[in-house]
Amino acid sequence: MGRRIHFVVDPQGWCCMGLIIFVWLYNTIFIPKVILFPHYEEGHISIVTVLCYYFCSLFCIASLLRASVSDPGKLPENPKIPITEREYWELCNKCNMMRPKRSHHCSRCGHCVRRMDHHCPWINNCVGEDNHWLFLQLCFYAQILSSYTLILDFCHYYYFLPLKKENGDVFVFRHELALLRISAFMGLIILVGISGLFYTQLMGIFTDTTSIEKMSNCCEDVSRPRKPWQQTFSEVFGTHWKILWFIPFRQRQPLRVPYHFVNHV
């Protein structure tokens, strides 16, 4: 199910996601032009610094696009429910379809999603069982890229040696200060916003609780870990190999089929 292309028709979501892509493009274009390439050419930084920035940028946009178009766990219209698991299913009072417990109906998308955490307009998609791992990667790499950008902005003015040559791009040369101020402002806003979201997501995985479950108070104790954190993280990312938790260029394989009805049922 995680391999189906999922596309949500929502103008508001398109605007939000378009804004995120604009910020990514802005920094991916101007940070190298204003800071990385000029300082690399004059020997102030190594090629590793440049490659690391592009590495973070690539992983950030890859996780964003994949989280946006990946099926979050949409339930089929006529699910085949095994007899042994019928007690773990319930009827949705909004779409009148059977769904496994811990699923939720998304009013924005118009269907039920397995283990839905929330609907995120910034990726124009729900965050559910099958794409939660990509959303976590997006939060992680967005923080890394924003921090990297802020550090480069700071070092350009207060740490690196002054550039001997003027920037060959006339537009960049004339508006360098404004470009970097805009970059720093956007980086700071994203870093602050994403950091809080990333923290709540991690706490949700540690306690094996979704954001919707926290808000509805359907769990007796959301602060108590129900399973070892390694197990809950492995189930979300679909692998026990921790190095693969950071790779967006792969397919998630559920560790076991009944994962979404094991707890809170």
C-alpha positions as CSV (number, residue, x, y, z in Angstrom):
1,M,0.0,0.0,0.0
2,G,2.9,2.4,0.6
3,R,3.8,2.3,-3.1
4,R,0.6,3.9,-4.5
5,I,0.8,7.5,-5.6
6,H,-1.5,9.5,-3.5
7,F,-2.6,13.0,-4.6
8,V,-4.8,15.3,-2.6
9,V,-6.8,17.9,-4.5
10,D,-6.7,20.8,-2.1
11,P,-5.8,24.4,-3.2
12,Q,-4.9,25.4,0.4
13,G,-2.5,22.4,0.6
14,W,-1.0,23.3,-2.7
15,C,-0.3,26.9,-1.5
16,C,1.3,25.7,1.7
17,M,3.4,23.1,0.0
18,G,4.3,25.6,-2.7
19,L,5.6,28.0,0.0
20,I,7.8,25.3,1.4
21,I,9.2,24.5,-2.0
22,F,9.9,28.2,-2.6
23,V,11.9,28.5,0.6
24,W,13.8,25.3,-0.3
25,L,14.6,26.7,-3.8
26,Y,15.5,30.1,-2.5
27,N,18.2,28.7,-0.1
28,T,19.4,26.0,-2.5
29,I,20.0,28.7,-5.2
30,F,21.3,31.7,-3.2
31,I,23.3,30.2,-0.3
32,P,25.7,28.5,-2.8
33,K,25.9,31.6,-5.0
34,V,26.5,34.1,-2.1
35,I,28.4,32.0,0.4
36,L,29.5,28.5,-0.6
37,F,31.0,28.9,-4.0
38,P,32.8,32.2,-3.4
39,H,34.4,31.0,-0.2
40,Y,35.3,27.7,-1.7
41,E,37.0,29.3,-4.6
42,E,39.1,31.4,-2.3
43,G,40.0,28.4,-0.1
44,H,38.0,29.4,3.0
45,I,36.0,26.2,3.1
46,S,36.5,22.7,1.8
47,I,34.5,20.9,-0.9
48,V,33.0,18.8,1.9
49,T,31.2,21.8,3.3
50,V,29.6,22.4,-0.1
51,L,28.7,18.8,-0.7
52,C,27.2,18.4,2.8
53,Y,24.9,21.4,2.1
54,Y,23.6,19.8,-1.1
55,F,23.3,16.5,0.6
56,C,21.0,17.9,3.2
57,S,19.1,19.9,0.6
58,L,18.6,16.8,-1.5
59,F,17.4,14.6,1.4
60,C,15.1,17.4,2.5
61,I,13.2,17.8,-0.8
62,A,13.2,14.1,-1.4
63,S,11.4,13.4,2.0
64,L,9.0,16.3,1.3
65,L,8.0,15.1,-2.1
66,R,7.7,11.5,-1.0
67,A,5.7,12.3,2.1
68,S,3.4,14.4,-0.1
69,V,2.6,11.7,-2.8
70,S,2.9,8.5,-0.7
71,D,-0.3,6.7,0.4
72,P,-0.6,7.5,4.2
73,G,-2.6,4.3,4.7
74,K,-5.9,4.9,2.9
75,L,-8.3,2.1,3.5
76,P,-9.9,0.3,0.5
77,E,-13.6,0.7,-0.1
78,N,-14.4,-2.9,0.5
79,P,-11.7,-4.3,2.9
80,K,-11.5,-8.0,3.3
81,I,-11.5,-8.5,7.1
82,P,-10.1,-11.8,8.4
83,I,-12.4,-13.6,10.7
84,T,-9.8,-13.7,13.4
85,E,-9.4,-9.9,13.3
86,R,-13.0,-8.7,13.1
87,E,-13.1,-7.8,16.8
88,Y,-10.3,-5.2,16.1
89,W,-12.4,-3.4,13.5
90,E,-15.1,-0.7,13.9
91,L,-17.6,1.2,11.8
92,C,-16.7,4.8,10.8
93,N,-19.7,7.0,11.5
94,K,-18.7,9.4,8.8
95,C,-18.1,7.2,5.7
96,N,-20.0,4.1,7.0
97,M,-17.0,1.9,6.2
98,M,-15.3,-0.7,8.4
99,R,-11.8,0.3,9.6
100,P,-9.2,-1.1,12.0
101,K,-9.2,0.6,15.4
102,R,-6.7,3.5,15.7
103,S,-7.8,4.6,12.2
104,H,-9.3,8.0,11.8
105,H,-11.5,9.7,9.2
106,C,-9.9,12.7,7.5
107,S,-12.5,15.3,6.6
108,R,-10.0,17.1,4.3
109,C,-9.1,14.0,2.3
110,G,-12.6,12.4,2.6
111,H,-11.5,8.9,3.7
112,C,-10.2,6.9,6.6
113,V,-6.5,6.5,7.2
114,R,-4.8,3.7,9.2
115,R,-3.2,5.0,12.4
116,M,-3.6,8.6,11.3
117,D,-1.6,11.1,13.2
118,H,-2.8,14.4,11.6
119,H,-3.5,16.1,8.3
120,C,-0.6,18.3,7.4
121,P,-1.3,21.1,4.9
122,W,2.5,21.7,4.5
123,I,2.8,18.3,2.7
124,N,-0.8,18.4,1.4
125,N,-1.4,15.0,2.7
126,C,-2.3,13.0,5.8
127,V,0.4,11.7,8.1
128,G,-0.5,8.0,8.6
129,E,0.9,4.6,9.2
130,D,2.5,4.3,5.7
131,N,4.1,7.7,5.4
132,H,4.8,8.7,9.0
133,W,8.5,7.8,8.6
134,L,8.8,10.1,5.7
135,F,7.3,13.0,7.6
136,L,9.8,12.4,10.4
137,Q,12.6,12.5,7.9
138,L,11.3,15.7,6.5
139,C,11.2,17.3,10.0
140,F,14.7,16.1,10.7
141,Y,16.3,17.3,7.5
142,A,14.4,20.6,7.5
143,Q,16.0,21.3,10.9
144,I,19.4,20.3,9.7
145,L,19.2,22.4,6.5
146,S,17.8,25.4,8.4
147,S,20.5,25.2,11.0
148,Y,23.2,24.8,8.3
149,T,21.8,27.9,6.5
150,L,21.9,30.0,9.7
151,I,25.4,28.9,10.6
152,L,26.6,29.8,7.1
153,D,24.9,33.2,7.2
154,F,26.6,33.9,10.6
155,C,30.0,32.6,9.4
156,H,29.9,34.7,6.2
157,Y,29.8,37.9,8.2
158,Y,31.6,37.1,11.4
159,Y,34.0,34.2,10.9
160,F,35.1,33.7,7.3
161,L,37.8,35.9,5.8
162,P,36.4,38.7,3.6
163,L,36.1,37.8,-0.1
164,K,38.7,39.3,-2.3
165,K,36.7,39.1,-5.5
166,E,33.3,40.6,-6.1
167,N,30.5,38.2,-6.9
168,G,30.2,37.8,-10.7
169,D,26.4,37.7,-10.5
170,V,25.4,41.4,-10.6
171,F,22.0,40.8,-8.9
172,V,23.6,38.8,-6.1
173,F,26.3,41.4,-5.6
174,R,23.9,44.3,-5.4
175,H,21.4,42.6,-3.1
176,E,23.7,40.3,-1.1
177,L,22.7,41.7,2.3
178,A,19.0,41.5,1.6
179,L,19.2,38.0,0.2
180,L,21.0,36.7,3.3
181,R,18.7,38.5,5.7
182,I,15.7,36.9,4.0
183,S,17.5,33.5,4.1
184,A,18.3,33.9,7.8
185,F,14.7,35.0,8.6
186,M,13.1,32.0,6.8
187,G,15.7,29.6,8.3
188,L,14.9,30.8,11.8
189,I,11.1,30.6,11.4
190,I,11.3,27.1,10.0
191,L,13.8,25.9,12.6
192,V,11.7,27.1,15.5
193,G,8.4,25.7,14.0
194,I,9.8,22.4,12.9
195,S,11.7,21.8,16.2
196,G,8.5,21.9,18.2
197,L,6.7,19.7,15.8
198,F,9.6,17.2,15.6
199,Y,9.7,17.0,19.4
200,T,6.0,16.2,19.7
201,Q,6.3,13.6,17.0
202,L,9.2,11.9,18.8
203,M,7.2,11.9,22.1
204,G,4.3,10.3,20.3
205,I,6.4,7.5,19.0
206,F,8.1,7.0,22.4
207,T,4.6,6.6,23.9
208,D,3.1,4.8,20.9
209,T,0.4,7.5,20.7
210,T,-0.8,9.5,17.8
211,S,-1.6,13.2,17.9
212,I,-5.3,12.5,17.5
213,E,-5.3,10.0,20.3
214,K,-3.6,12.6,22.6
215,M,-6.2,15.2,21.8
216,S,-9.2,12.9,22.2
217,N,-7.8,11.5,25.5
218,C,-8.6,8.0,24.4
219,C,-5.5,6.5,26.1
220,E,-5.4,6.0,29.8
221,D,-1.8,7.2,30.1
222,V,-0.1,8.7,27.1
223,S,3.1,9.5,29.0
224,R,3.9,5.9,29.8
225,P,6.0,3.9,27.2
226,R,4.0,0.9,26.1
227,K,6.8,-0.8,24.2
228,P,10.6,-0.3,24.0
229,W,11.4,2.8,22.0
230,Q,13.5,0.7,19.6
231,Q,10.5,-1.4,18.7
232,T,8.1,1.5,18.2
233,F,10.6,3.4,16.0
234,S,11.4,0.2,14.0
235,E,7.7,-0.3,13.4
236,V,7.2,3.3,12.2
237,F,10.3,3.2,9.9
238,G,9.7,-0.4,8.7
239,T,13.1,-1.7,9.5
240,H,15.4,-2.6,12.5
241,W,18.4,-1.1,10.7
242,K,18.8,2.3,12.3
243,I,20.9,3.6,9.5
244,L,18.0,3.1,7.1
245,W,15.8,5.3,9.3
246,F,17.5,8.3,7.7
247,I,17.2,7.2,4.0
248,P,14.2,8.5,2.1
249,F,15.2,6.6,-1.1
250,R,13.7,3.2,-0.1
251,Q,10.4,1.4,0.4
252,R,9.0,0.9,3.8
253,Q,8.1,-2.7,4.6
254,P,5.7,-3.3,7.6
255,L,7.4,-5.4,10.2
256,R,4.2,-7.3,10.8
257,V,0.7,-7.0,9.3
258,P,-1.4,-6.4,12.4
259,Y,0.8,-3.6,13.7
260,H,-2.0,-1.0,13.5
261,F,-4.4,-2.9,15.8
262,V,-2.0,-4.3,18.4
263,N,-2.4,-1.5,21.0
264,H,-5.2,0.7,22.2
265,V,-7.9,-1.7,21.1
